[in-house]
Amino acid sequence: MGQHKASKIVDCTIRDGGLVNNWDFSVEMVQYLYSSLNEAGVEYMEIGYKNSPRLLGGADSAGPWRFLNDDFLKKIIPQKMNTRLSALVDIGRVDENDILPRSESVLDLIRVACYSKDVDKAIDLVEKFHGMGYETTINIMALSNVMEKDLLENLAMIKDSPVDVVYVVDSFGSLDMSDIQYLVEKFKRHLPEKKLGIHAHNNMQLAFANTLTANQLGVEYLDASVYGMGRAAGNCPTELLVTHLKNPKYNLRPVIDMIEKYMVPLREKEEWGYLIPYMITGTLDQHPRSGMALRNSEDKDRFVKFYDKMTTPELVHDK
């Protein structure tokens, strides 16, 4: 299978993986990940969210990667390496006054996640961040639930915005390779000047295959996480991209080292990856939150009961 020459891996272990363990990563682990990814040749590390605690609850209980603080970041990463740093923000949850100009920040890339109905707000933020010198992306979530006419309207607005990269996001892990091909071709047709990215979830064991499919079609920015760590079924594994993409600068050993040292012990405490409840939500094209609730309950392995509940047309209220 041919590889598209231009590819950039965006490692989301801390940001997306934080959804699994409430961002409870030690400073040592995050620093070790940064130097491991740098040694592995990975282009970007997403080190957390840059949302505002004032606009979103949970700051007191979450680890520091949930609401990144610039002074904290400068202490953590006193010496920038080749791997660039990224943070994600959500519409309505970020105060742009909390964002320093890029020249004063450790961050290089700010990614804006939104639903289809809020693309106008995402573009507004992108214009501000762009003006501060950042690289920017727009990640339209839950594309599998977006009507065609709405998507075309979104793409028309994005086409004229300054955003650098536009992401195809398979939020529910429900898409297969032909779906990815369909979406990527549509994005390419309507956004001829923009670079594209892919963020795949592994509910159907297709995150890696979908990412490679997108890359062969010219999608350049490939989201991944070490050992696949991400919410629910997790993401495309960074180690698979590092070893599979044809790029002499990529080096697998540091990622294997990171997995052995930190991810294997973490996986014994926290659960993520391909599991039947997430397969069920994926095949039904639904958000994994119901599967996550099941895995946190007494009934965590009662898959048939969960399947029946999820596929019953009428709503059944549990007493």
C-alpha beads as a LAMMPS data file, in Angstrom:
LAMMPS data file: protein, C-alpha beads

319 atoms
318 bonds

1 atom types
1 bond types

-500.0 500.0 xlo xhi
-500.0 500.0 ylo yhi
-500.0 500.0 zlo zhi

Masses

1 110.0

Atoms # bond

1 1 1 0.000 0.000 0.000
2 1 1 1.406 3.370 -1.016
3 1 1 2.081 6.000 1.612
4 1 1 1.374 9.665 1.272
5 1 1 4.757 11.339 1.734
6 1 1 3.613 14.223 3.890
7 1 1 2.440 12.952 7.228
8 1 1 2.565 14.465 10.675
9 1 1 1.684 12.499 13.778
10 1 1 -0.199 14.412 16.472
11 1 1 0.089 12.420 19.694
12 1 1 -2.984 12.967 21.919
13 1 1 -2.062 10.626 24.793
14 1 1 -2.253 13.280 27.513
15 1 1 -5.241 15.204 26.172
16 1 1 -7.499 12.349 24.968
17 1 1 -6.031 9.801 27.403
18 1 1 -6.824 12.243 30.200
19 1 1 -10.510 11.561 29.578
20 1 1 -9.812 8.052 30.951
21 1 1 -8.019 8.971 34.212
22 1 1 -9.169 12.576 34.813
23 1 1 -5.745 13.849 33.620
24 1 1 -4.008 12.247 36.573
25 1 1 -0.596 12.010 34.853
26 1 1 2.548 12.763 36.824
27 1 1 4.837 15.545 35.650
28 1 1 7.597 12.907 35.230
29 1 1 5.386 10.848 32.932
30 1 1 4.478 13.822 30.743
31 1 1 8.119 14.900 30.502
32 1 1 9.181 11.338 29.660
33 1 1 6.476 11.150 26.990
34 1 1 7.662 14.433 25.484
35 1 1 11.283 13.299 25.243
36 1 1 10.185 9.831 23.972
37 1 1 8.005 11.329 21.237
38 1 1 10.782 13.736 20.311
39 1 1 13.237 10.855 20.009
40 1 1 10.665 8.879 18.006
41 1 1 10.370 11.758 15.496
42 1 1 6.708 12.477 16.269
43 1 1 5.848 15.996 15.078
44 1 1 3.295 17.132 17.681
45 1 1 2.318 16.317 21.241
46 1 1 -1.051 17.506 22.501
47 1 1 -0.295 18.221 26.143
48 1 1 -3.862 18.959 27.283
49 1 1 -6.824 21.299 27.085
50 1 1 -6.590 25.092 27.217
51 1 1 -10.174 25.616 28.364
52 1 1 -11.032 28.049 31.155
53 1 1 -11.934 26.662 34.606
54 1 1 -14.410 29.539 34.947
55 1 1 -16.419 28.214 32.012
56 1 1 -16.302 24.511 32.831
57 1 1 -16.547 22.643 36.120
58 1 1 -14.128 20.079 37.485
59 1 1 -10.879 22.041 37.746
60 1 1 -10.415 21.198 41.417
61 1 1 -10.618 17.447 40.939
62 1 1 -8.762 17.120 37.606
63 1 1 -5.052 16.923 36.882
64 1 1 -3.276 20.062 35.574
65 1 1 -3.489 18.908 31.928
66 1 1 -7.253 19.583 31.997
67 1 1 -6.763 23.384 32.161
68 1 1 -3.234 24.181 31.049
69 1 1 -1.520 27.084 32.747
70 1 1 1.275 28.811 30.813
71 1 1 3.609 29.291 33.788
72 1 1 3.157 25.634 34.725
73 1 1 3.918 24.583 31.134
74 1 1 7.141 26.619 31.067
75 1 1 8.294 24.784 34.198
76 1 1 7.364 21.381 32.774
77 1 1 8.977 21.937 29.363
78 1 1 11.800 24.413 30.036
79 1 1 13.574 23.260 26.877
80 1 1 11.513 22.847 23.692
81 1 1 12.716 20.079 21.364
82 1 1 11.725 19.300 17.775
83 1 1 8.312 17.984 18.772
84 1 1 5.842 20.863 18.776
85 1 1 3.216 21.294 21.474
86 1 1 -0.510 21.489 20.956
87 1 1 -3.582 22.182 23.105
88 1 1 -7.257 21.669 22.360
89 1 1 -10.057 24.106 23.180
90 1 1 -13.824 23.640 23.064
91 1 1 -16.313 26.245 21.862
92 1 1 -17.880 28.131 24.755
93 1 1 -15.350 26.746 27.231
94 1 1 -12.328 28.858 26.396
95 1 1 -11.676 32.461 27.361
96 1 1 -9.446 33.857 24.627
97 1 1 -7.973 36.292 27.148
98 1 1 -6.353 33.270 28.805
99 1 1 -4.321 32.587 25.660
100 1 1 -0.910 34.262 25.430
101 1 1 0.609 35.214 22.074
102 1 1 2.564 32.293 20.624
103 1 1 5.821 34.203 21.107
104 1 1 5.256 34.051 24.885
105 1 1 3.860 30.509 25.040
106 1 1 5.299 26.993 24.948
107 1 1 2.401 26.011 22.656
108 1 1 2.653 26.046 18.852
109 1 1 -0.706 24.708 17.762
110 1 1 -4.195 25.404 19.105
111 1 1 -6.916 23.079 17.909
112 1 1 -10.556 24.113 18.109
113 1 1 -13.145 21.359 18.573
114 1 1 -16.775 22.071 17.789
115 1 1 -20.009 20.551 16.599
116 1 1 -21.362 21.393 13.167
117 1 1 -23.796 24.017 14.485
118 1 1 -20.926 26.021 16.046
119 1 1 -18.490 26.191 13.133
120 1 1 -19.007 29.966 12.979
121 1 1 -17.819 30.247 16.596
122 1 1 -14.849 27.980 15.838
123 1 1 -13.816 30.223 12.940
124 1 1 -14.085 33.263 15.201
125 1 1 -11.667 31.648 17.699
126 1 1 -9.336 30.491 14.934
127 1 1 -9.083 34.053 13.628
128 1 1 -8.045 35.241 17.106
129 1 1 -5.497 32.439 17.654
130 1 1 -4.170 32.885 14.138
131 1 1 -3.656 36.556 14.873
132 1 1 -1.597 35.550 17.922
133 1 1 0.743 33.556 15.690
134 1 1 -0.501 30.020 16.363
135 1 1 -0.977 27.197 13.933
136 1 1 -4.682 26.273 14.051
137 1 1 -7.074 23.454 13.294
138 1 1 -10.842 23.055 13.287
139 1 1 -12.086 19.620 14.360
140 1 1 -15.777 19.145 13.527
141 1 1 -16.924 16.399 15.881
142 1 1 -19.491 13.655 15.321
143 1 1 -19.386 13.974 11.524
144 1 1 -21.347 10.734 11.211
145 1 1 -24.369 12.603 12.636
146 1 1 -24.097 15.709 10.431
147 1 1 -26.565 16.283 7.597
148 1 1 -25.050 16.725 4.147
149 1 1 -26.393 20.257 3.653
150 1 1 -25.050 21.342 7.059
151 1 1 -21.620 19.911 6.305
152 1 1 -21.430 21.678 2.935
153 1 1 -22.426 24.935 4.636
154 1 1 -19.687 24.377 7.259
155 1 1 -17.039 23.674 4.623
156 1 1 -17.998 26.783 2.646
157 1 1 -17.449 28.914 5.770
158 1 1 -14.179 27.189 6.662
159 1 1 -12.817 27.578 3.128
160 1 1 -12.538 31.362 3.556
161 1 1 -11.156 31.224 7.120
162 1 1 -7.430 31.376 7.974
163 1 1 -7.446 27.888 9.582
164 1 1 -4.439 25.719 8.647
165 1 1 -5.860 22.224 9.061
166 1 1 -9.396 20.811 9.018
167 1 1 -10.052 17.477 10.724
168 1 1 -12.265 14.583 9.772
169 1 1 -13.341 13.309 13.223
170 1 1 -14.881 9.875 13.751
171 1 1 -16.128 10.680 17.259
172 1 1 -18.112 7.498 17.777
173 1 1 -15.692 5.104 16.058
174 1 1 -18.542 4.145 13.764
175 1 1 -16.971 4.781 10.354
176 1 1 -15.191 2.331 8.067
177 1 1 -12.651 2.892 5.299
178 1 1 -15.258 3.646 2.613
179 1 1 -16.868 6.251 4.899
180 1 1 -13.468 7.846 5.490
181 1 1 -12.793 7.889 1.749
182 1 1 -16.176 9.517 1.117
183 1 1 -15.580 12.234 3.736
184 1 1 -11.958 12.927 2.800
185 1 1 -12.863 13.306 -0.881
186 1 1 -15.674 15.706 0.055
187 1 1 -13.350 17.769 2.289
188 1 1 -10.691 17.874 -0.431
189 1 1 -13.217 18.988 -3.027
190 1 1 -14.633 21.787 -0.875
191 1 1 -11.411 22.823 0.896
192 1 1 -8.821 22.666 -1.896
193 1 1 -6.432 25.074 -0.116
194 1 1 -6.556 23.454 3.336
195 1 1 -4.490 20.690 4.859
196 1 1 -6.555 17.868 6.338
197 1 1 -6.345 15.784 9.496
198 1 1 -7.949 12.583 10.819
199 1 1 -8.985 11.673 14.374
200 1 1 -10.170 8.054 14.561
201 1 1 -11.574 6.007 17.448
202 1 1 -11.138 2.269 17.807
203 1 1 -14.665 1.054 18.671
204 1 1 -14.726 -1.194 15.603
205 1 1 -10.990 -2.004 15.563
206 1 1 -10.645 0.342 12.577
207 1 1 -8.780 3.370 13.949
208 1 1 -5.437 2.361 12.387
209 1 1 -6.972 1.230 9.080
210 1 1 -9.081 4.392 8.824
211 1 1 -6.031 6.555 9.571
212 1 1 -3.955 4.831 6.877
213 1 1 -6.827 5.147 4.397
214 1 1 -7.043 8.887 5.074
215 1 1 -3.264 9.271 4.775
216 1 1 -3.195 7.529 1.388
217 1 1 -5.817 10.009 0.198
218 1 1 -3.531 12.898 1.174
219 1 1 -4.600 13.583 4.770
220 1 1 -1.453 14.871 6.426
221 1 1 -2.201 15.302 10.157
222 1 1 -2.742 11.944 11.852
223 1 1 -3.998 11.853 15.449
224 1 1 -2.817 8.971 17.588
225 1 1 -2.008 8.064 21.177
226 1 1 0.574 5.811 22.765
227 1 1 -0.850 2.338 23.412
228 1 1 -4.119 3.720 21.972
229 1 1 -4.956 5.481 25.245
230 1 1 -8.036 7.654 24.791
231 1 1 -11.633 7.933 25.901
232 1 1 -13.541 4.630 25.812
233 1 1 -12.247 2.564 22.866
234 1 1 -9.255 4.874 22.487
235 1 1 -7.425 6.098 19.405
236 1 1 -5.129 4.949 16.644
237 1 1 -1.931 3.745 18.413
238 1 1 1.057 6.061 17.937
239 1 1 3.430 3.086 17.869
240 1 1 1.640 1.596 14.828
241 1 1 1.975 4.827 12.836
242 1 1 5.602 5.314 13.863
243 1 1 6.550 1.840 12.673
244 1 1 4.323 1.716 9.582
245 1 1 4.683 5.129 7.936
246 1 1 7.649 5.329 5.604
247 1 1 9.711 8.110 7.107
248 1 1 13.379 7.598 7.999
249 1 1 13.134 9.985 10.944
250 1 1 10.560 7.858 12.783
251 1 1 12.004 5.580 15.420
252 1 1 9.886 2.944 17.195
253 1 1 12.087 2.041 20.151
254 1 1 11.426 5.150 22.315
255 1 1 7.650 4.579 22.007
256 1 1 8.016 0.923 23.055
257 1 1 10.112 2.141 25.983
258 1 1 7.378 4.626 26.987
259 1 1 4.770 1.841 26.852
260 1 1 6.837 -0.504 28.988
261 1 1 7.726 2.128 31.544
262 1 1 4.427 3.976 31.935
263 1 1 1.527 2.658 29.837
264 1 1 1.541 -0.994 30.922
265 1 1 1.341 -0.095 34.642
266 1 1 -1.321 2.529 33.861
267 1 1 -3.409 0.022 31.861
268 1 1 -3.545 -2.185 34.960
269 1 1 -5.266 0.660 36.839
270 1 1 -7.332 2.265 34.070
271 1 1 -9.374 0.743 31.271
272 1 1 -9.471 1.796 27.629
273 1 1 -9.442 0.152 24.216
274 1 1 -11.614 -2.219 22.213
275 1 1 -14.386 -3.603 24.462
276 1 1 -17.809 -4.987 23.561
277 1 1 -19.879 -2.094 25.015
278 1 1 -17.854 0.346 22.882
279 1 1 -18.239 -1.902 19.860
280 1 1 -22.007 -1.761 20.462
281 1 1 -22.122 2.055 20.726
282 1 1 -19.836 2.268 17.670
283 1 1 -21.951 0.015 15.491
284 1 1 -25.063 1.951 16.592
285 1 1 -23.258 5.243 15.776
286 1 1 -23.704 6.593 19.294
287 1 1 -21.587 8.473 21.816
288 1 1 -19.705 5.991 24.058
289 1 1 -20.943 7.571 27.316
290 1 1 -23.532 4.793 27.875
291 1 1 -20.811 2.164 27.434
292 1 1 -18.545 4.069 29.827
293 1 1 -21.353 4.184 32.414
294 1 1 -21.837 0.421 32.010
295 1 1 -18.120 -0.269 32.583
296 1 1 -18.333 1.776 35.804
297 1 1 -21.297 -0.253 37.102
298 1 1 -21.913 -3.652 38.739
299 1 1 -23.252 -4.868 35.383
300 1 1 -20.029 -4.091 33.539
301 1 1 -19.861 -7.470 31.740
302 1 1 -23.578 -7.897 31.078
303 1 1 -23.217 -7.207 27.374
304 1 1 -26.496 -8.781 26.211
305 1 1 -28.582 -6.736 28.634
306 1 1 -26.717 -3.601 27.462
307 1 1 -27.221 -4.524 23.805
308 1 1 -30.944 -5.104 24.341
309 1 1 -31.319 -1.797 26.166
310 1 1 -29.401 0.084 23.446
311 1 1 -31.406 -1.467 20.597
312 1 1 -34.923 -1.238 22.082
313 1 1 -36.790 1.462 20.131
314 1 1 -38.823 2.670 23.119
315 1 1 -37.056 4.227 26.078
316 1 1 -36.974 1.871 29.060
317 1 1 -36.632 3.616 32.434
318 1 1 -34.746 1.628 35.031
319 1 1 -36.545 1.739 38.364

Bonds

1 1 1 2
2 1 2 3
3 1 3 4
4 1 4 5
5 1 5 6
6 1 6 7
7 1 7 8
8 1 8 9
9 1 9 10
10 1 10 11
11 1 11 12
12 1 12 13
13 1 13 14
14 1 14 15
15 1 15 16
16 1 16 17
17 1 17 18
18 1 18 19
19 1 19 20
20 1 20 21
21 1 21 22
22 1 22 23
23 1 23 24
24 1 24 25
25 1 25 26
26 1 26 27
27 1 27 28
28 1 28 29
29 1 29 30
30 1 30 31
31 1 31 32
32 1 32 33
33 1 33 34
34 1 34 35
35 1 35 36
36 1 36 37
37 1 37 38
38 1 38 39
39 1 39 40
40 1 40 41
41 1 41 42
42 1 42 43
43 1 43 44
44 1 44 45
45 1 45 46
46 1 46 47
47 1 47 48
48 1 48 49
49 1 49 50
50 1 50 51
51 1 51 52
52 1 52 53
53 1 53 54
54 1 54 55
55 1 55 56
56 1 56 57
57 1 57 58
58 1 58 59
59 1 59 60
60 1 60 61
61 1 61 62
62 1 62 63
63 1 63 64
64 1 64 65
65 1 65 66
66 1 66 67
67 1 67 68
68 1 68 69
69 1 69 70
70 1 70 71
71 1 71 72
72 1 72 73
73 1 73 74
74 1 74 75
75 1 75 76
76 1 76 77
77 1 77 78
78 1 78 79
79 1 79 80
80 1 80 81
81 1 81 82
82 1 82 83
83 1 83 84
84 1 84 85
85 1 85 86
86 1 86 87
87 1 87 88
88 1 88 89
89 1 89 90
90 1 90 91
91 1 91 92
92 1 92 93
93 1 93 94
94 1 94 95
95 1 95 96
96 1 96 97
97 1 97 98
98 1 98 99
99 1 99 100
100 1 100 101
101 1 101 102
102 1 102 103
103 1 103 104
104 1 104 105
105 1 105 106
106 1 106 107
107 1 107 108
108 1 108 109
109 1 109 110
110 1 110 111
111 1 111 112
112 1 112 113
113 1 113 114
114 1 114 115
115 1 115 116
116 1 116 117
117 1 117 118
118 1 118 119
119 1 119 120
120 1 120 121
121 1 121 122
122 1 122 123
123 1 123 124
124 1 124 125
125 1 125 126
126 1 126 127
127 1 127 128
128 1 128 129
129 1 129 130
130 1 130 131
131 1 131 132
132 1 132 133
133 1 133 134
134 1 134 135
135 1 135 136
136 1 136 137
137 1 137 138
138 1 138 139
139 1 139 140
140 1 140 141
141 1 141 142
142 1 142 143
143 1 143 144
144 1 144 145
145 1 145 146
146 1 146 147
147 1 147 148
148 1 148 149
149 1 149 150
150 1 150 151
151 1 151 152
152 1 152 153
153 1 153 154
154 1 154 155
155 1 155 156
156 1 156 157
157 1 157 158
158 1 158 159
159 1 159 160
160 1 160 161
161 1 161 162
162 1 162 163
163 1 163 164
164 1 164 165
165 1 165 166
166 1 166 167
167 1 167 168
168 1 168 169
169 1 169 170
170 1 170 171
171 1 171 172
172 1 172 173
173 1 173 174
174 1 174 175
175 1 175 176
176 1 176 177
177 1 177 178
178 1 178 179
179 1 179 180
180 1 180 181
181 1 181 182
182 1 182 183
183 1 183 184
184 1 184 185
185 1 185 186
186 1 186 187
187 1 187 188
188 1 188 189
189 1 189 190
190 1 190 191
191 1 191 192
192 1 192 193
193 1 193 194
194 1 194 195
195 1 195 196
196 1 196 197
197 1 197 198
198 1 198 199
199 1 199 200
200 1 200 201
201 1 201 202
202 1 202 203
203 1 203 204
204 1 204 205
205 1 205 206
206 1 206 207
207 1 207 208
208 1 208 209
209 1 209 210
210 1 210 211
211 1 211 212
212 1 212 213
213 1 213 214
214 1 214 215
215 1 215 216
216 1 216 217
217 1 217 218
218 1 218 219
219 1 219 220
220 1 220 221
221 1 221 222
222 1 222 223
223 1 223 224
224 1 224 225
225 1 225 226
226 1 226 227
227 1 227 228
228 1 228 229
229 1 229 230
230 1 230 231
231 1 231 232
232 1 232 233
233 1 233 234
234 1 234 235
235 1 235 236
236 1 236 237
237 1 237 238
238 1 238 239
239 1 239 240
240 1 240 241
241 1 241 242
242 1 242 243
243 1 243 244
244 1 244 245
245 1 245 246
246 1 246 247
247 1 247 248
248 1 248 249
249 1 249 250
250 1 250 251
251 1 251 252
252 1 252 253
253 1 253 254
254 1 254 255
255 1 255 256
256 1 256 257
257 1 257 258
258 1 258 259
259 1 259 260
260 1 260 261
261 1 261 262
262 1 262 263
263 1 263 264
264 1 264 265
265 1 265 266
266 1 266 267
267 1 267 268
268 1 268 269
269 1 269 270
270 1 270 271
271 1 271 272
272 1 272 273
273 1 273 274
274 1 274 275
275 1 275 276
276 1 276 277
277 1 277 278
278 1 278 279
279 1 279 280
280 1 280 281
281 1 281 282
282 1 282 283
283 1 283 284
284 1 284 285
285 1 285 286
286 1 286 287
287 1 287 288
288 1 288 289
289 1 289 290
290 1 290 291
291 1 291 292
292 1 292 293
293 1 293 294
294 1 294 295
295 1 295 296
296 1 296 297
297 1 297 298
298 1 298 299
299 1 299 300
300 1 300 301
301 1 301 302
302 1 302 303
303 1 303 304
304 1 304 305
305 1 305 306
306 1 306 307
307 1 307 308
308 1 308 309
309 1 309 310
310 1 310 311
311 1 311 312
312 1 312 313
313 1 313 314
314 1 314 315
315 1 315 316
316 1 316 317
317 1 317 318
318 1 318 319
